[in-house]
Amino acid sequence: MLKIFNRISNSAQLMTWGSYCVKLLNAAIILPIILHKFNNSEAAIWLLFLLIINLVNLIDSGFSQSFSRTISYAFAGAISINKYKQDSNQASAISPNWTLISKLFVIMRRVYGIMSIISFFLIAIIGSYVVSKPISNLSKPNDFWIAWLIIVLTAPALVFGILYTTFLNGINRINLLKKWDIVFGAIGVITTILISLIKPSIIYIIANMQFWSTMNVARNFFLVNKLFVNKEIVDFDFDLFKTIWFSSWRAGVGLLLSFGVLQFTGVLCSQYAAIGFVSSYLLALRIMSTIIEFSRAPFYSRIPELSILYSRGDKSSLLLKAKNGFFQTIWLYTILVIVLFFLAKPMLLLIKSNTVFVSANVWVIMSIAFFFERYGSLHVQLYTITNHVIWHKSNLGSSIIILLSIFVLQRYLGFLVFPVSLLLGNLFWYSWYGARHNYKEFEISILKFEFFSVILPFFLLLIFSAFAFVCSF
């Protein structure tokens, strides 16, 4: 029994899933409170709060991916962090390069310190402007303004905390990080239950959420200091920073264009669409974001390991693990979007929600749109381990298509333009751009690599889509 427990607790994938399950449990408690106790306008503002919190994380601008990847290289013994095809002097080093890791850590502290300050002013000024109109339309806005103030004040600490999760991911201690996420998340679930029983107000809900997020930062600070015992005293290496910046700005632009445009459609919808559609669409976006976050665990938890394998030139092991990650991620996503379609409406009726679920055609379009997004994202992430970042190009093309589609098709499709635009952008650009780079870099056979992991689940999704459309009439 002890061996089984140790095997589970040492599995990055299982611990990642466990942490997501705790998050889902927390959301399963909060969501009924919001949808039942709050009216459509109040529920829409709560969803808008969550959307803005996610947008604040974009201040990271791609640094976390670059830092995590380069720390993985250094942890595998690499002498430099430049893109390389495994030369002999780098292949011979198998122990961590603590000098390089120390230099990276000094740069990380400087970068995330600056970003935490920037995040405060962005959310205090621009964020407050975005929420001012919806909150001012409430009959009792004070509680929501206090909740918003809590978000503004805690945002800088959470942005700075990305430093510690990035470092732990880079040294491939995802299992330890997620194990503690489960423990703290479980305690958070208990406090959420107490709030739901005693005083389910927006102030206490937001305060509880932000408190435990801040505690996660403090915990990760102690974990990093405990593990990083070989830290060396080094100066800020500007040349190394420039090398990091070269890949980070590309990843940052890519994140801003992909995730930013997605969240922007929600903000745009909240400003101009009818309140009934706003609350339903934002709820669907929230559910879809949760599905994506949960389903990506099998692949994303392997990224540090894949970076280490690439730095050591072990191509066969790398592709085998990547293929398994694709299979589990795509199939899990497909099954979840189908199951949630059948469960969402009954569950909302059960909790007597004031917010209804989106129509079948909207959910089907969103499901296919994000299927292509997941496929493209997996390929972009896989190719990024080569330290050749293409996020800015892959996301620029899709973002242009999405925004142009909204502008051109809005008069013909109405509010349906939002999910349709996401589908067009992901289908005609994002899905294939990263894939073609991997086919060339790793000499991948489409049928061998993707038949069971991508093509079969896509056919299942098409069958479900046809069934959902027929049932909607």
JOQUI-V387577 format. One record per pair of residues at least 6 apart in sequence whose C-alpha atoms are under 8 Angstrom apart, sorted by the first residue. I is the first residue (numbers start at 1). J is the second residue. D is the distance in whole Angstrom. If there is no record, write none. Layout:
i & j & d
I & J & D
I & J & D
This chain:
i & j & d
8 & 14 & 6
8 & 15 & 7
9 & 15 & 6
9 & 175 & 7
9 & 176 & 8
9 & 179 & 7
10 & 175 & 6
10 & 176 & 8
11 & 175 & 6
12 & 173 & 8
12 & 174 & 5
12 & 175 & 4
12 & 176 & 8
12 & 178 & 8
12 & 301 & 6
12 & 302 & 8
13 & 175 & 8
13 & 297 & 6
13 & 298 & 6
13 & 301 & 6
13 & 302 & 8
15 & 174 & 8
15 & 175 & 6
15 & 178 & 5
15 & 179 & 6
15 & 182 & 8
16 & 174 & 8
16 & 175 & 7
16 & 178 & 5
16 & 179 & 8
16 & 297 & 6
16 & 301 & 7
17 & 294 & 7
17 & 297 & 6
18 & 178 & 8
18 & 179 & 8
18 & 182 & 6
19 & 178 & 6
19 & 179 & 7
19 & 181 & 6
19 & 182 & 5
19 & 185 & 7
20 & 293 & 8
20 & 294 & 6
21 & 294 & 8
22 & 182 & 6
22 & 185 & 6
22 & 186 & 6
22 & 189 & 8
23 & 185 & 7
24 & 290 & 8
25 & 189 & 7
26 & 185 & 8
26 & 188 & 7
26 & 189 & 5
26 & 192 & 7
29 & 192 & 7
29 & 193 & 7
29 & 196 & 8
30 & 192 & 7
30 & 196 & 8
30 & 205 & 8
32 & 348 & 8
32 & 351 & 6
32 & 353 & 7
33 & 196 & 7
33 & 200 & 7
34 & 43 & 6
34 & 46 & 8
35 & 43 & 6
35 & 351 & 8
35 & 352 & 8
35 & 353 & 5
35 & 354 & 6
35 & 355 & 6
36 & 351 & 7
36 & 352 & 6
36 & 353 & 5
36 & 354 & 6
38 & 354 & 7
39 & 354 & 6
39 & 355 & 8
40 & 275 & 7
40 & 276 & 7
40 & 279 & 6
40 & 354 & 6
40 & 355 & 6
41 & 134 & 8
41 & 138 & 7
41 & 275 & 7
41 & 279 & 8
42 & 138 & 8
43 & 279 & 7
43 & 355 & 8
44 & 270 & 8
44 & 275 & 8
44 & 278 & 7
44 & 279 & 5
44 & 282 & 7
45 & 131 & 7
45 & 134 & 7
45 & 135 & 7
46 & 202 & 8
47 & 279 & 8
47 & 282 & 6
47 & 283 & 7
47 & 286 & 8
48 & 131 & 8
48 & 266 & 8
48 & 267 & 7
48 & 270 & 8
48 & 282 & 8
49 & 131 & 8
49 & 148 & 8
51 & 263 & 6
51 & 266 & 8
52 & 127 & 7
53 & 151 & 8
53 & 155 & 8
55 & 259 & 8
55 & 260 & 7
55 & 263 & 7
56 & 119 & 7
56 & 123 & 7
56 & 155 & 8
56 & 159 & 8
57 & 159 & 7
58 & 252 & 8
58 & 255 & 7
58 & 256 & 6
58 & 260 & 7
59 & 115 & 6
59 & 118 & 8
59 & 119 & 6
59 & 159 & 8
60 & 112 & 8
60 & 115 & 7
60 & 159 & 7
60 & 162 & 8
60 & 252 & 7
61 & 248 & 7
61 & 249 & 7
61 & 251 & 7
61 & 252 & 4
61 & 253 & 7
61 & 255 & 7
61 & 256 & 7
62 & 248 & 5
62 & 249 & 7
62 & 250 & 7
62 & 251 & 5
62 & 252 & 4
62 & 253 & 8
62 & 254 & 8
62 & 255 & 7
63 & 244 & 8
63 & 245 & 8
63 & 248 & 5
63 & 249 & 8
63 & 251 & 8
63 & 252 & 7
64 & 162 & 7
64 & 163 & 7
64 & 166 & 6
65 & 166 & 8
65 & 248 & 8
65 & 251 & 8
66 & 244 & 7
66 & 247 & 7
66 & 248 & 6
66 & 251 & 8
67 & 104 & 7
67 & 108 & 8
67 & 166 & 7
67 & 167 & 8
67 & 170 & 7
67 & 244 & 7
68 & 166 & 5
68 & 167 & 6
68 & 169 & 6
68 & 170 & 4
68 & 171 & 8
68 & 304 & 7
69 & 170 & 6
69 & 304 & 7
69 & 307 & 6
69 & 385 & 7
69 & 387 & 8
70 & 81 & 6
70 & 170 & 7
71 & 101 & 6
71 & 104 & 7
71 & 167 & 7
71 & 170 & 5
71 & 171 & 7
72 & 170 & 5
72 & 171 & 6
72 & 172 & 7
72 & 304 & 6
72 & 305 & 8
72 & 307 & 6
72 & 308 & 6
73 & 81 & 7
73 & 307 & 7
73 & 308 & 6
73 & 311 & 6
74 & 80 & 8
74 & 81 & 7
74 & 96 & 6
74 & 97 & 5
74 & 98 & 7
74 & 100 & 6
74 & 101 & 6
75 & 95 & 7
75 & 96 & 4
75 & 97 & 6
75 & 98 & 8
75 & 101 & 7
75 & 170 & 8
75 & 171 & 6
75 & 308 & 8
76 & 93 & 7
76 & 94 & 6
76 & 95 & 6
76 & 96 & 6
76 & 97 & 8
76 & 308 & 6
76 & 311 & 7
76 & 312 & 8
77 & 90 & 7
77 & 91 & 8
77 & 93 & 5
77 & 94 & 5
77 & 95 & 5
77 & 96 & 5
77 & 97 & 5
78 & 90 & 5
78 & 91 & 8
78 & 93 & 7
78 & 96 & 8
78 & 97 & 7
78 & 311 & 7
79 & 90 & 6
79 & 97 & 7
79 & 100 & 8
82 & 243 & 8
82 & 387 & 7
83 & 386 & 6
83 & 387 & 5
83 & 388 & 7
84 & 311 & 8
84 & 386 & 8
85 & 311 & 8
85 & 313 & 7
86 & 311 & 6
86 & 312 & 6
86 & 313 & 6
90 & 311 & 8
90 & 312 & 8
91 & 311 & 7
91 & 312 & 6
91 & 313 & 8
98 & 230 & 6
98 & 231 & 7
98 & 232 & 7
99 & 231 & 8
99 & 232 & 6
101 & 231 & 8
102 & 231 & 6
102 & 232 & 6
102 & 233 & 7
102 & 234 & 7
103 & 234 & 6
103 & 235 & 7
103 & 236 & 7
103 & 237 & 7
104 & 240 & 8
105 & 167 & 8
106 & 234 & 8
106 & 235 & 7
106 & 236 & 6
107 & 236 & 6
107 & 237 & 7
107 & 241 & 7
108 & 163 & 6
109 & 163 & 7
112 & 159 & 7
112 & 160 & 5
112 & 162 & 8
112 & 163 & 6
113 & 160 & 6
115 & 156 & 8
115 & 159 & 7
115 & 160 & 7
116 & 155 & 8
116 & 156 & 4
116 & 157 & 7
116 & 158 & 8
116 & 159 & 5
116 & 160 & 5
117 & 156 & 6
119 & 155 & 7
119 & 156 & 6
119 & 159 & 7
120 & 152 & 7
120 & 153 & 7
120 & 155 & 6
120 & 156 & 6
123 & 152 & 6
123 & 155 & 8
124 & 152 & 6
134 & 271 & 8
135 & 141 & 6
135 & 144 & 7
135 & 145 & 7
143 & 202 & 7
143 & 203 & 6
144 & 202 & 7
144 & 203 & 7
146 & 203 & 7
147 & 202 & 6
147 & 203 & 5
147 & 206 & 6
147 & 207 & 7
150 & 206 & 7
150 & 207 & 7
150 & 210 & 8
151 & 206 & 8
151 & 210 & 7
154 & 210 & 7
154 & 214 & 7
157 & 214 & 7
157 & 217 & 8
158 & 213 & 7
158 & 214 & 6
158 & 217 & 7
161 & 217 & 5
161 & 218 & 8
161 & 220 & 8
161 & 221 & 8
162 & 217 & 8
164 & 217 & 7
164 & 220 & 6
164 & 221 & 6
164 & 224 & 6
165 & 177 & 7
165 & 220 & 7
167 & 224 & 7
168 & 174 & 6
168 & 177 & 7
168 & 224 & 7
169 & 304 & 7
170 & 304 & 6
171 & 304 & 7
172 & 304 & 6
172 & 305 & 7
174 & 301 & 7
177 & 220 & 8
181 & 216 & 7
184 & 212 & 7
184 & 216 & 7
185 & 212 & 8
188 & 208 & 8
188 & 209 & 8
188 & 212 & 7
191 & 208 & 7
192 & 205 & 7
192 & 208 & 7
195 & 204 & 7
195 & 205 & 7
247 & 387 & 7
247 & 388 & 7
247 & 389 & 6
250 & 389 & 6
250 & 390 & 7
250 & 391 & 6
250 & 392 & 5
251 & 389 & 6
251 & 390 & 7
251 & 391 & 5
251 & 392 & 6
252 & 391 & 8
252 & 392 & 7
253 & 391 & 7
253 & 392 & 5
254 & 390 & 8
254 & 391 & 4
254 & 392 & 4
254 & 393 & 7
254 & 394 & 7
254 & 395 & 5
254 & 396 & 7
255 & 391 & 7
255 & 392 & 8
255 & 395 & 8
257 & 392 & 8
257 & 395 & 6
257 & 396 & 6
257 & 399 & 6
258 & 395 & 6
258 & 396 & 8
258 & 398 & 8
258 & 399 & 7
261 & 399 & 7
262 & 422 & 8
265 & 418 & 7
266 & 278 & 8
266 & 281 & 8
266 & 282 & 6
266 & 285 & 8
269 & 278 & 6
269 & 415 & 8
270 & 278 & 6
273 & 415 & 7
276 & 355 & 7
277 & 358 & 8
277 & 415 & 8
279 & 355 & 6
280 & 355 & 6
280 & 356 & 6
280 & 357 & 5
280 & 358 & 5
281 & 357 & 8
281 & 358 & 6
283 & 357 & 8
284 & 357 & 7
284 & 358 & 7
284 & 363 & 8
288 & 337 & 8
291 & 333 & 7
291 & 336 & 7
291 & 337 & 7
292 & 333 & 7
292 & 374 & 8
295 & 328 & 8
295 & 329 & 5
295 & 330 & 7
295 & 332 & 6
295 & 333 & 5
296 & 329 & 5
297 & 329 & 7
298 & 325 & 5
298 & 326 & 8
298 & 328 & 6
298 & 329 & 6
299 & 322 & 7
299 & 324 & 8
299 & 325 & 4
299 & 326 & 6
299 & 328 & 8
299 & 329 & 6
299 & 378 & 8
302 & 321 & 8
302 & 322 & 8
302 & 325 & 8
303 & 381 & 8
303 & 382 & 8
303 & 385 & 8
306 & 318 & 6
306 & 321 & 8
306 & 322 & 8
306 & 385 & 7
307 & 385 & 5
307 & 386 & 8
309 & 315 & 7
309 & 317 & 7
309 & 318 & 6
310 & 318 & 7
310 & 385 & 7
310 & 386 & 7
315 & 442 & 8
322 & 382 & 8
323 & 449 & 6
323 & 450 & 8
323 & 453 & 8
326 & 378 & 7
326 & 453 & 6
326 & 454 & 8
327 & 450 & 8
327 & 452 & 7
327 & 453 & 4
327 & 454 & 7
328 & 453 & 7
330 & 371 & 8
330 & 374 & 7
330 & 375 & 7
330 & 453 & 6
330 & 454 & 6
330 & 457 & 7
331 & 453 & 7
331 & 454 & 8
331 & 457 & 6
333 & 371 & 8
334 & 371 & 8
334 & 457 & 6
334 & 458 & 8
334 & 460 & 8
334 & 461 & 6
337 & 367 & 6
338 & 461 & 8
338 & 464 & 7
341 & 360 & 8
341 & 363 & 7
344 & 357 & 7
345 & 356 & 7
345 & 357 & 6
348 & 355 & 8
348 & 356 & 7
348 & 357 & 8
359 & 472 & 8
360 & 468 & 6
360 & 469 & 7
360 & 472 & 6
361 & 468 & 8
361 & 469 & 6
361 & 472 & 8
362 & 416 & 7
362 & 419 & 7
364 & 465 & 6
364 & 468 & 7
365 & 419 & 6
365 & 420 & 7
365 & 423 & 7
366 & 419 & 6
366 & 420 & 8
366 & 422 & 8
366 & 423 & 7
368 & 423 & 7
368 & 461 & 7
369 & 419 & 7
369 & 420 & 8
369 & 422 & 6
369 & 423 & 4
369 & 424 & 8
369 & 426 & 6
369 & 427 & 7
370 & 422 & 8
370 & 423 & 7
370 & 426 & 8
371 & 458 & 8
372 & 423 & 8
372 & 426 & 6
372 & 427 & 6
372 & 430 & 8
372 & 431 & 5
373 & 426 & 5
373 & 427 & 8
373 & 430 & 7
373 & 431 & 6
374 & 431 & 8
375 & 431 & 6
375 & 454 & 8
376 & 426 & 8
376 & 430 & 6
376 & 431 & 4
376 & 432 & 6
376 & 433 & 7
376 & 434 & 6
376 & 435 & 7
377 & 430 & 8
377 & 431 & 8
377 & 434 & 8
379 & 434 & 5
379 & 435 & 5
379 & 438 & 7
380 & 390 & 7
380 & 391 & 7
380 & 434 & 5
380 & 435 & 7
382 & 438 & 8
383 & 389 & 8
383 & 434 & 7
383 & 437 & 7
383 & 438 & 6
383 & 441 & 8
384 & 390 & 7
390 & 434 & 8
394 & 429 & 7
394 & 430 & 6
394 & 433 & 6
394 & 434 & 7
395 & 430 & 6
397 & 425 & 8
397 & 429 & 6
397 & 430 & 7
398 & 424 & 8
398 & 425 & 4
398 & 426 & 6
398 & 428 & 7
398 & 429 & 5
398 & 430 & 6
399 & 425 & 6
400 & 425 & 8
401 & 421 & 7
401 & 424 & 7
401 & 425 & 5
402 & 421 & 5
402 & 422 & 6
402 & 424 & 7
402 & 425 & 5
403 & 421 & 7
405 & 417 & 7
405 & 421 & 5
405 & 424 & 8
406 & 417 & 6
406 & 418 & 7
406 & 421 & 6
409 & 417 & 6
410 & 416 & 8
410 & 417 & 5
438 & 444 & 7
439 & 445 & 7
439 & 446 & 8
